[in-house]
Amino acid sequence: MDRKTFLRYSIVFSAVYFFSTNGLAALPNLSINFLLKEKIGLTPSQMAYFQAVTILAWVVKPFWGFLSDSFPIFGYRRKSYLILTSVLAGLAWFSLGLIHHYSVGILLGLITVSYMAYAFQDVVTDGLMVEVGKPFNLTGKFQSIQWGAVYAAMILTALCGGYLSDLTRKGSVSHQSIFMGVSIFALLTAFISAFYIRESKHTPREAMEEADLKDVLKNKSLWLLAFFMFFWKFSPSVNAPFFYYAVDTLKFSGSFLGILQSTAAAAAFAGAILYGKYLAEYSIRKLLVFAVFASITMTLFDFIYFVPYFVAHSQTLKTIAFISRIPFGIVETVIHLSILNLAAKVSPRFAGGTVFALLMSFSNLGLMGSDVLGGFLFPILGFQPLILVSAFFTLLALPLIRFLSIHET
C-alpha cells in the first residue's frame, strides 16, 4: 500500500473512532449516570440492567456486517453505510437535545437507537479495515491508529465529561446542550467518510459472491475464537456498583472521576503507540496468556478501595487510584489490541464486516451478560465477593488459548 493511500485510510479510521461512542460521543456518559442515579433514582442493579440493554446494539453486529458486505447502497458497501449511520446517530442525539423531561424509557430508547447506529458504523469501519489492511498485513497498524484516536478523544472526554457532570448537577449546564453538541460530532463523521473513502462500486450480485460466508461459518477455529471472546468478557460487571460506591462512600466527585478516566486514556494512548510500533507482530498467543493473568491482577486490585485505612484517608486513596491508572491503562490497551488484531487476522477480506462483527458480538454478548449477572448478584453477594467472581470467570478463558488456531506472521 502506498503512503498516500495509507494516510487517507488512517484519517478515515482515526476520525470514525475519534467521534465514536468510545471517543467524543461518550462525552455525556458521566452526566447520564448522575441523571439516572440522582434525578431518576435508579439503584446500582437497575443501572447495570440499563447498561446491559444498551449493549444489545453491539450484540447484533453480525446482522449489520451481513448487510454492508452483501447489499451495497448506490454501489458502495462501506461509504454509503458510514454516511447513513452517522446521520442516524446525529438525529438520535439531536432528538435527546429537544427533550426537557427525561424518563428511563426515553433515555433508554434514544440512546439505544444511537448505539445501534454507532454499532453499525463500527462494523462498516472494521470491514473496511480488514478489506484494505489484510492484503498488506496492516490490520495491527490500523487497529493501533483506530484505538489511538479513541484514547486521544477519551482524554478530552474524560476531563470535559467530569467537569460537565458537575455543572449539570449544579444546573449551570443543561443535558440538552450536551446532547446537541454530540450530534454535531456524528455529522462530522459523515462528512469525512464522504470525502476520504475511495471505493469501487459493486452490484448486489458481485457483493454476495465476494462475501460468500458458507465455508467461513463452517470453520471450527472461528467459532472457538468466538467462544473464547465470550468467556473473556463474561465476568460479572462491577462497573455500575463501583460508580455508586465511589460517589457515595469514597466521595469521588464527577471532576475527579473525569481526571481518572483521562489519565487512563492518556496511558491507553501510549499503549496504542507501544502496540503499533513494537507488539503488532509479536506472538499473539503469548500476549493472550499475559492478558489473562494481567486482567485478573487488575480485577483483584479493586480490593484496595475497601481497606479501612485507605477509605479513611481519602487523599491517599485518590493518589493510589490516580497512579494505578497509568500502568493499568497501558496493559489494558495492549490486551485489547492483541485480541482485536487476532480477530482481524482470521476475518476473510471481503466478508470482514460480517465475520469481524460476529467475533465482536460474542465479546459484547459476554459483556452484556456480565452486566445482567452483575446486577443480579450484587444485591445478593455485595461488591467484594463480586470482584472474586469476576476474576474467576476471567481465569476460565485461559484453557481455551491452547486450542485457538493462531497463525503467527
C-alpha positions in Angstrom: 0.0 0.0 0.0 1.4 3.4 -1.0 1.9 6.1 1.6 -0.9 8.3 0.3 -3.5 5.6 0.5 -2.3 4.6 3.9 -2.6 8.1 5.2 -6.1 8.5 3.6 -7.5 5.4 5.3 -5.7 6.3 8.5 -7.6 9.6 8.5 -10.9 7.8 8.0 -10.3 5.2 10.7 -9.0 7.7 13.2 -11.9 10.1 12.6 -14.6 7.5 12.9 -13.2 6.2 16.1 -12.4 9.6 17.5 -16.0 10.6 17.2 -17.4 7.2 18.3 -19.1 6.1 21.5 -15.7 5.2 22.8 -14.4 8.7 21.9 -16.1 12.1 21.9 -19.6 10.6 21.7 -19.0 9.3 25.2 -19.0 12.9 26.5 -22.5 12.7 28.1 -21.9 9.3 29.8 -20.9 10.5 33.2 -23.7 13.1 33.2 -26.2 10.4 32.1 -25.0 8.2 35.0 -25.7 11.1 37.5 -29.0 11.8 35.8 -30.1 8.2 36.2 -28.8 8.0 39.8 -29.8 11.3 41.3 -32.8 12.6 39.2 -34.5 9.4 38.1 -33.4 7.3 41.1 -32.1 4.1 39.7 -30.4 1.6 42.0 -27.0 0.1 41.2 -28.6 -3.1 39.9 -31.1 -1.1 37.8 -28.3 0.9 36.2 -26.5 -2.3 35.4 -29.6 -3.5 33.6 -29.9 -0.2 31.8 -26.3 -0.5 30.6 -26.9 -4.1 29.6 -29.8 -3.2 27.3 -27.8 -0.5 25.5 -25.1 -3.1 24.8 -27.7 -5.1 22.8 -26.9 -2.7 19.9 -23.4 -4.3 19.8 -24.6 -7.9 20.1 -26.5 -7.8 16.8 -23.4 -6.5 14.9 -23.2 -9.6 12.6 -26.5 -8.5 11.0 -25.1 -5.1 10.2 -22.0 -6.8 8.8 -24.0 -9.1 6.5 -26.0 -6.0 5.2 -22.9 -4.0 4.4 -20.9 -6.9 3.0 -23.8 -8.1 0.8 -26.1 -5.3 -0.1 -24.4 -2.1 -1.4 -26.2 1.2 -1.4 -25.6 3.1 -4.6 -22.9 0.5 -5.4 -20.9 1.2 -2.2 -20.6 -1.3 0.7 -18.8 1.0 3.1 -19.1 4.7 2.2 -22.9 4.8 1.9 -23.5 2.9 5.2 -21.0 5.1 7.1 -22.7 8.3 6.0 -26.2 6.9 6.7 -25.4 5.6 10.2 -23.5 8.7 11.1 -26.6 10.8 10.2 -28.9 8.5 12.2 -26.7 8.8 15.3 -26.7 12.5 14.9 -30.5 12.6 14.7 -30.8 10.4 17.9 -28.7 12.8 19.9 -30.4 15.8 18.4 -33.8 14.4 19.5 -32.5 14.0 23.0 -31.4 17.6 22.9 -35.0 18.7 22.2 -36.5 16.9 25.3 -36.8 18.7 28.6 -38.2 16.0 30.9 -36.3 12.7 30.8 -37.6 9.3 31.8 -35.9 5.9 31.8 -37.9 4.9 28.7 -36.9 8.0 26.6 -33.3 7.8 27.6 -33.0 4.0 27.0 -34.9 4.2 23.7 -32.9 7.0 22.1 -29.5 6.1 23.5 -30.1 2.5 22.2 -31.0 3.9 18.8 -27.8 6.0 18.7 -25.8 2.9 19.8 -27.4 0.9 17.1 -26.2 3.4 14.6 -22.7 3.6 16.1 -22.5 -0.3 16.2 -23.4 -0.4 12.5 -20.8 2.3 11.8 -18.2 0.3 13.8 -19.0 -2.8 11.8 -18.6 -1.0 8.4 -15.3 0.6 9.6 -13.9 -2.7 10.7 -15.0 -4.3 7.4 -13.2 -1.6 5.5 -10.1 -2.0 7.8 -9.9 -5.8 7.1 -10.5 -5.3 3.4 -7.8 -2.7 2.8 -5.4 -3.8 5.6 -5.3 -7.6 5.4 -3.5 -7.9 2.0 -0.7 -5.7 3.3 -0.6 -7.2 6.9 -1.6 -3.8 8.2 -4.5 -4.8 10.4 -2.4 -4.4 13.6 -1.2 -0.9 12.5 -4.7 0.2 11.6 -6.0 -1.1 14.9 -3.4 0.9 16.8 -4.4 4.0 14.8 -8.1 3.5 15.4 -7.7 3.0 19.1 -5.0 5.6 19.5 -7.6 8.1 18.1 -10.2 6.7 20.6 -7.8 7.2 23.6 -6.9 10.7 22.4 -10.6 11.5 22.4 -11.1 9.8 25.7 -8.6 12.2 27.4 -10.7 15.2 26.3 -14.0 13.3 27.0 -13.0 12.3 30.5 -11.8 15.7 31.5 -14.7 17.6 29.9 -17.2 14.9 30.8 -16.3 15.0 34.5 -16.4 18.8 34.6 -19.7 18.9 32.7 -21.3 16.3 35.0 -20.6 18.6 38.0 -22.0 21.6 36.1 -25.2 19.7 35.1 -25.7 18.6 38.8 -25.5 22.3 39.7 -27.8 23.3 36.9 -25.2 25.5 35.2 -25.2 23.5 32.0 -28.2 21.6 30.6 -28.2 18.0 29.4 -29.9 19.2 26.3 -26.9 21.4 25.2 -24.5 18.4 25.7 -26.7 16.2 23.6 -26.9 18.8 20.8 -23.1 19.1 20.8 -22.6 15.4 20.4 -25.0 15.3 17.4 -22.5 17.6 15.6 -19.7 15.0 16.1 -21.8 12.4 14.2 -22.3 14.7 11.3 -18.6 15.4 11.1 -18.0 11.6 10.7 -20.5 11.6 7.8 -18.6 14.4 6.1 -15.2 12.8 6.5 -16.4 9.5 5.3 -17.9 11.0 2.1 -14.7 13.0 1.4 -11.9 10.5 2.0 -13.2 7.0 1.2 -12.4 5.7 -2.2 -14.3 2.6 -3.0 -15.1 0.6 -6.1 -18.7 0.1 -7.0 -20.3 -3.4 -6.7 -23.7 -4.8 -7.8 -25.6 -6.8 -5.1 -24.7 -10.0 -7.0 -21.0 -9.2 -7.1 -21.0 -8.3 -3.4 -22.8 -11.5 -2.4 -20.3 -13.6 -4.4 -17.3 -11.9 -2.8 -18.7 -12.2 0.7 -19.6 -15.9 0.4 -19.9 -17.0 4.0 -20.8 -20.7 3.7 -17.3 -22.0 4.1 -16.3 -19.3 6.6 -19.1 -20.2 9.0 -18.2 -23.9 8.9 -14.7 -23.0 10.3 -14.5 -24.6 13.7 -11.5 -22.4 14.6 -13.6 -19.3 14.0 -16.3 -20.5 16.4 -13.7 -21.5 19.0 -12.3 -18.0 18.9 -15.8 -16.6 19.2 -16.4 -18.5 22.4 -13.0 -17.5 23.8 -14.0 -13.9 23.3 -17.3 -14.6 25.0 -15.7 -16.1 28.1 -13.1 -13.4 28.1 -15.7 -10.7 28.6 -18.1 -12.7 30.7 -17.0 -11.5 34.1 -19.9 -10.2 36.2 -19.6 -6.5 35.9 -18.8 -4.2 38.9 -18.9 -1.0 36.9 -22.3 0.3 38.0 -21.9 -0.7 41.6 -18.5 0.8 41.8 -19.8 4.1 40.4 -22.3 4.3 43.3 -19.6 3.2 45.9 -17.1 5.8 44.5 -19.6 8.6 44.7 -21.5 7.8 47.9 -18.8 6.2 50.1 -15.4 7.3 48.7 -16.8 10.8 47.9 -15.2 10.9 44.5 -16.6 13.9 42.6 -17.5 13.9 38.9 -14.5 16.0 38.2 -12.1 13.6 39.9 -13.7 10.6 38.2 -13.1 12.5 34.9 -9.5 13.0 35.9 -9.1 9.3 36.5 -10.7 8.5 33.1 -8.5 11.0 31.3 -5.3 9.6 33.0 -6.3 6.1 31.9 -7.0 7.4 28.4 -3.6 9.0 28.2 -1.9 5.8 29.3 -4.1 3.9 26.8 -2.9 6.2 24.1 0.7 5.4 25.0 -0.2 1.7 25.0 -1.7 2.0 21.5 1.5 3.6 20.2 3.6 0.9 22.0 1.5 -1.9 20.4 1.5 -0.4 16.9 5.3 0.1 17.0 6.6 -2.9 18.8 3.9 -5.5 19.5 1.7 -5.7 16.5 3.8 -8.6 15.1 4.6 -10.2 18.5 3.3 -13.6 19.3 -0.4 -13.2 19.9 -0.6 -16.5 21.9 1.9 -15.2 24.4 0.1 -11.9 24.6 -3.2 -13.7 25.3 -1.7 -15.7 28.2 -0.3 -12.5 29.6 -3.7 -10.9 29.1 -5.5 -13.4 31.3 -3.1 -13.0 34.3 -2.9 -9.3 33.9 -6.6 -8.9 33.9 -7.0 -11.0 37.0 -4.4 -8.9 38.8 -6.2 -5.6 37.8 -9.6 -7.0 38.9 -8.2 -8.1 42.3 -6.6 -4.7 42.7 -10.1 -3.2 43.4 -10.0 -4.7 46.9 -7.7 -1.8 47.8 -10.8 0.5 47.7 -12.2 -1.4 50.7 -9.2 -1.3 53.0 -10.4 0.7 56.1 -7.2 2.8 56.3 -7.4 4.0 52.7 -11.1 4.6 52.9 -10.5 6.8 56.0 -7.7 8.6 54.2 -9.4 9.8 51.0 -6.5 11.8 49.6 -4.1 8.7 49.8 -6.7 6.6 48.1 -7.2 9.2 45.4 -3.4 9.2 44.8 -3.3 5.4 44.5 -6.3 5.4 42.1 -4.6 8.1 40.0 -1.2 6.4 39.8 -2.6 2.9 39.2 -4.4 4.2 36.1 -1.1 4.6 34.3 0.2 1.0 34.1 -3.3 -0.4 34.0 -4.2 1.8 31.1 -1.2 0.7 29.1 -1.7 -3.0 29.8 -5.4 -3.0 29.1 -4.7 -1.4 25.7 -2.1 -3.9 24.7 -4.5 -6.7 25.7 -7.4 -5.2 23.9 -5.5 -4.6 20.6 -4.0 -8.1 20.7 -7.5 -9.6 20.8 -8.8 -7.3 18.1 -5.8 -8.0 15.8 -6.3 -11.7 16.2 -10.0 -11.3 15.2 -9.0 -9.2 12.2 -6.4 -11.8 11.0 -9.0 -14.6 11.0 -11.6 -12.5 9.1 -11.8 -13.0 5.3 -11.1 -10.0 3.3 -14.4 -9.4 1.6 -16.6 -10.7 4.4 -14.6 -8.9 7.1 -17.6 -6.8 8.1 -19.7 -9.9 8.9 -17.0 -12.2 10.4 -15.3 -9.5 12.5 -18.7 -8.3 13.7 -19.6 -11.9 14.6 -16.5 -12.2 16.8 -17.1 -8.8 18.4 -20.7 -9.6 19.0 -19.7 -12.7 21.1 -17.4 -10.4 23.0 -20.2 -7.9 23.5 -22.7 -10.6 24.4 -20.3 -11.6 27.2 -20.1 -8.0 28.3 -23.9 -7.8 28.2 -24.3 -11.0 30.2 -21.7 -9.6 32.7 -23.9 -6.5 33.4 -27.0 -8.7 33.8 -25.4 -11.2 36.1 -23.5 -8.5 37.9 -26.8 -6.6 38.5 -28.4 -9.8 39.8 -25.6 -10.9 42.0 -24.7 -7.5 43.5 -27.7 -7.4 46.0 -27.0 -11.0 47.0 -23.2 -11.1 47.3 -22.2 -7.5 47.6 -19.3 -5.7 46.0 -16.2 -7.6 47.3 -17.4 -11.2 46.5 -18.4 -10.0 43.1 -14.7 -9.0 42.4 -13.7 -12.6 43.1 -16.4 -13.9 40.9 -15.2 -11.7 38.1 -11.6 -12.8 38.5 -12.7 -16.4 38.4 -14.6 -16.0 35.1 -11.6 -14.4 33.5 -9.4 -17.3 34.6 -11.8 -19.7 32.7 -10.6 -18.2 29.4 -7.1 -19.4 30.0 -7.6 -23.1 28.9 -9.1 -22.1 25.6 -5.9 -20.3 24.4 -4.1 -23.6 23.6 -6.9 -24.6 21.2 -7.0 -21.4 19.3 -5.8 -21.6 15.7 -3.3 -18.7 15.6 -1.1 -18.3 12.6 1.7 -16.0 13.7 3.3 -13.8 11.0 
